[in-house]
Amino acid sequence: MPKKKENESRNVTEESGGIDREVLDVIHEEKRKLAGGAGRESAQRERILKIFSGKALRAIQAKDARAFAVALREANVSEDSPEWKRAWEFFRSSCA
């Protein structure tokens, strides 16, 4: 079995002009990010949302409104935005 995987890797490398499979994976991922038009901005936004979702979930589980508000602010959610209002509606319904 390991020989087959090695052959597959060799075929990919030969077909791509000698580029390693891992390098091709990175290139593919970067092209995917850029295809969205935002590139770095979308990747940064994804990181912020991932951090926010973890903090928000912990705040909801602990029923900690202060921690939830901090998480919203760190995710750049404006206090006068519809997103802020929807987030608080969800928080309140989850903690009831």
LODOBA-151523 format. One record per residue: residue in one letter; z, y, x of N, C-alpha, C in turn. Coordinates in steps of 0.05 Angstrom, whole numbers, plus 5000, padded with zeros to 4 digits. Each point is the difference from the previous one (the first is absolute). Layout:
N
> aa / n.pz / n.py / n.px / ca.pz / ca.py / ca.px / c.pz / c.py / c.px
> A / Z / Y / X / Z / Y / X / Z / Y / X
...
This chain:
96
> aa / n.pz / n.py / n.px / ca.pz / ca.py / ca.px / c.pz / c.py / c.px
> M / 5000 / 4976 / 5016 / 5000 / 5024 / 4984 / 5000 / 5026 / 5017
> P / 5017 / 5002 / 5021 / 5000 / 5025 / 5015 / 4973 / 5006 / 5012
> K / 4985 / 4979 / 5006 / 4973 / 5004 / 5012 / 4982 / 5015 / 4981
> K / 5002 / 4993 / 4974 / 4983 / 5013 / 4980 / 5006 / 5030 / 4999
> K / 5026 / 5007 / 5000 / 5007 / 5028 / 4999 / 4990 / 5015 / 5024
> E / 5002 / 4987 / 5023 / 4990 / 5012 / 5025 / 4970 / 5005 / 4998
> N / 4985 / 4980 / 4988 / 4971 / 5003 / 4997 / 4994 / 5023 / 4981
> E / 5016 / 5002 / 4978 / 4995 / 5022 / 4981 / 5004 / 5027 / 5014
> S / 5021 / 5002 / 5016 / 5005 / 5025 / 5014 / 4978 / 5006 / 5020
> R / 4990 / 4979 / 5013 / 4978 / 5004 / 5019 / 4975 / 5009 / 4986
> N / 4995 / 4989 / 4976 / 4976 / 5008 / 4985 / 5002 / 5029 / 4991
> V / 5023 / 5009 / 4991 / 5004 / 5027 / 4992 / 4996 / 5018 / 5024
> T / 5012 / 4993 / 5023 / 4998 / 5015 / 5024 / 4971 / 5002 / 5009
> E / 4985 / 4978 / 5000 / 4972 / 5000 / 5008 / 4983 / 5017 / 4981
> E / 5005 / 4998 / 4974 / 4984 / 5015 / 4981 / 5006 / 5030 / 5001
> S / 5023 / 5008 / 5009 / 5007 / 5028 / 5001 / 4996 / 5012 / 5027
> G / 4986 / 4987 / 5017 / 4994 / 5012 / 5026 / 5023 / 4997 / 5020
> G / 5017 / 4980 / 4997 / 5021 / 4996 / 5019 / 5026 / 5014 / 4993
> I / 5003 / 5011 / 4977 / 5024 / 5014 / 4992 / 5020 / 4979 / 4989
> D / 5025 / 5002 / 5009 / 5021 / 4982 / 4992 / 5006 / 5003 / 4970
> R / 5008 / 4978 / 4988 / 5005 / 4999 / 4971 / 5022 / 5020 / 4992
> E / 5021 / 5003 / 5015 / 5021 / 5019 / 4994 / 4990 / 5028 / 5000
> V / 4983 / 5006 / 5019 / 4988 / 5027 / 5001 / 4982 / 5005 / 4976
> L / 4985 / 4980 / 4992 / 4984 / 5002 / 4976 / 5017 / 5005 / 4975
> D / 5023 / 4987 / 4998 / 5018 / 5004 / 4978 / 5010 / 5028 / 4999
> V / 5007 / 5011 / 5023 / 5009 / 5028 / 5001 / 4978 / 5019 / 4992
> I / 4976 / 4995 / 5010 / 4977 / 5017 / 4993 / 4995 / 4999 / 4970
> H / 5001 / 4976 / 4989 / 4996 / 4997 / 4971 / 5021 / 5016 / 4984
> E / 5025 / 4998 / 5009 / 5022 / 5014 / 4986 / 4996 / 5030 / 5001
> E / 4993 / 5010 / 5023 / 4995 / 5029 / 5003 / 4977 / 5009 / 4984
> K / 4979 / 4985 / 4999 / 4977 / 5007 / 4983 / 5008 / 5001 / 4970
> R / 5017 / 4981 / 4992 / 5009 / 4999 / 4973 / 5016 / 5025 / 4993
> K / 5017 / 5008 / 5019 / 5016 / 5025 / 4996 / 4982 / 5024 / 4997
> L / 4980 / 5002 / 5018 / 4983 / 5023 / 5000 / 4981 / 5000 / 4976
> A / 4994 / 4977 / 4989 / 4982 / 4999 / 4977 / 5013 / 5014 / 4976
> G / 5026 / 5001 / 4999 / 5014 / 5014 / 4978 / 4997 / 5030 / 5002
> G / 4990 / 5009 / 5023 / 4995 / 5029 / 5003 / 5023 / 5015 / 5012
> A / 5024 / 4989 / 4999 / 5023 / 5015 / 5010 / 5009 / 4991 / 5027
> G / 4995 / 4974 / 5007 / 5007 / 4990 / 5027 / 5030 / 5002 / 5005
> R / 5007 / 5017 / 5019 / 5028 / 5002 / 5008 / 5018 / 5009 / 4977
> E / 4989 / 5018 / 4984 / 5017 / 5010 / 4978 / 5007 / 4978 / 4980
> S / 4981 / 4983 / 4994 / 5007 / 4978 / 4982 / 5019 / 4980 / 5012
> A / 4997 / 4995 / 5026 / 5019 / 4982 / 5014 / 5028 / 5012 / 5000
> Q / 5002 / 5026 / 5005 / 5026 / 5014 / 5000 / 5012 / 4999 / 4972
> R / 4983 / 5005 / 4980 / 5010 / 4999 / 4973 / 5010 / 4972 / 4992
> E / 4986 / 4979 / 5010 / 5009 / 4973 / 4995 / 5028 / 4995 / 5012
> R / 5004 / 5010 / 5025 / 5026 / 4997 / 5013 / 5022 / 5014 / 4985
> I / 4994 / 5024 / 4991 / 5020 / 5015 / 4984 / 5007 / 4986 / 4975
> L / 4980 / 4990 / 4986 / 5005 / 4986 / 4975 / 5016 / 4974 / 5004
> K / 4994 / 4986 / 5022 / 5015 / 4975 / 5006 / 5029 / 5006 / 5005
> I / 5005 / 5021 / 5016 / 5028 / 5008 / 5005 / 5014 / 5009 / 4975
> F / 4985 / 5016 / 4984 / 5012 / 5010 / 4975 / 5007 / 4977 / 4981
> S / 4981 / 4981 / 4997 / 5005 / 4978 / 4981 / 5025 / 4984 / 5008
> G / 5004 / 4996 / 5026 / 5024 / 4985 / 5008 / 5026 / 5016 / 4994
> K / 4999 / 5026 / 5007 / 5024 / 5016 / 4995 / 5005 / 5004 / 4970
> A / 4979 / 5004 / 4985 / 5003 / 5003 / 4971 / 5010 / 4975 / 4987
> L / 4991 / 4977 / 5008 / 5009 / 4975 / 4989 / 5030 / 4996 / 5006
> R / 5008 / 5006 / 5024 / 5029 / 4997 / 5007 / 5017 / 5020 / 4984
> A / 4989 / 5024 / 4996 / 5015 / 5020 / 4984 / 5002 / 4991 / 4971
> I / 4979 / 4989 / 4989 / 5000 / 4990 / 4972 / 5020 / 4977 / 4997
> Q / 4999 / 4981 / 5019 / 5018 / 4977 / 4999 / 5029 / 5009 / 5002
> A / 5005 / 5021 / 5016 / 5028 / 5010 / 5003 / 5007 / 5021 / 4979
> K / 4980 / 5007 / 4983 / 5004 / 5021 / 4980 / 5010 / 5026 / 5013
> D / 4987 / 5007 / 5022 / 5007 / 5023 / 5016 / 4979 / 5022 / 4996
> A / 5006 / 5019 / 4982 / 4981 / 5021 / 4994 / 4995 / 5019 / 5024
> R / 5021 / 5005 / 5015 / 4996 / 5017 / 5024 / 4981 / 4988 / 5020
> A / 5003 / 4975 / 5005 / 4982 / 4986 / 5019 / 4971 / 4999 / 4989
> F / 4998 / 4997 / 4974 / 4974 / 5000 / 4987 / 4986 / 5027 / 5003
> A / 5015 / 5021 / 4996 / 4989 / 5027 / 5003 / 4991 / 5005 / 5029
> V / 5016 / 4991 / 5019 / 4993 / 5004 / 5028 / 4974 / 4985 / 5006
> A / 4998 / 4975 / 4990 / 4975 / 4984 / 5005 / 4976 / 5014 / 4988
> L / 5003 / 5012 / 4976 / 4977 / 5014 / 4988 / 4992 / 5024 / 5017
> R / 5020 / 5015 / 5010 / 4994 / 5024 / 5017 / 4986 / 4991 / 5026
> E / 5010 / 4978 / 5012 / 4988 / 4991 / 5025 / 4971 / 4991 / 4996
> A / 4994 / 4991 / 4975 / 4972 / 4991 / 4994 / 4983 / 5024 / 4991
> N / 5011 / 5024 / 5004 / 4986 / 5025 / 4993 / 4993 / 5002 / 4970
> V / 5018 / 4991 / 4983 / 4996 / 5003 / 4972 / 5014 / 5025 / 4991
> S / 4985 / 5019 / 4990 / 5011 / 5026 / 4992 / 5017 / 4997 / 4975
> E / 5022 / 5015 / 5000 / 5019 / 4998 / 4977 / 4988 / 5010 / 4974
> D / 4980 / 5016 / 5000 / 4988 / 5009 / 4975 / 4974 / 4985 / 4993
> S / 4996 / 4978 / 5013 / 4975 / 4984 / 4995 / 5004 / 4979 / 4978
> P / 4978 / 4991 / 4988 / 5002 / 4979 / 4981 / 5010 / 4973 / 5013
> E / 4993 / 4996 / 5025 / 5009 / 4976 / 5014 / 5031 / 4999 / 5002
> W / 5012 / 5023 / 5006 / 5029 / 5002 / 5001 / 5013 / 4993 / 4973
> K / 4988 / 5011 / 4979 / 5011 / 4994 / 4973 / 4997 / 4970 / 4993
> R / 4976 / 4989 / 5006 / 4996 / 4971 / 4994 / 5019 / 4983 / 5017
> A / 5004 / 5007 / 5025 / 5018 / 4985 / 5017 / 5028 / 5000 / 4989
> W / 5010 / 5023 / 4991 / 5027 / 5001 / 4989 / 5002 / 4986 / 4973
> E / 4979 / 5000 / 4984 / 5000 / 4984 / 4975 / 5003 / 4971 / 5007
> F / 4986 / 4991 / 5020 / 5001 / 4972 / 5008 / 5028 / 4994 / 5011
> F / 5011 / 5017 / 5017 / 5026 / 4997 / 5011 / 5021 / 4996 / 4978
> R / 4999 / 5019 / 4981 / 5020 / 4999 / 4979 / 4997 / 4975 / 4982
> S / 4975 / 4992 / 4995 / 4997 / 4976 / 4984 / 5008 / 4974 / 5015
> S / 4997 / 5001 / 5026 / 5008 / 4977 / 5017 / 5030 / 4997 / 5002
> C / 5013 / 5023 / 4999 / 5029 / 5000 / 5005 / 5016 / 4998 / 4974
> A / 4986 / 5000 / 4977 / 5014 / 4999 / 4974 / 5010 / 4972 / 4994
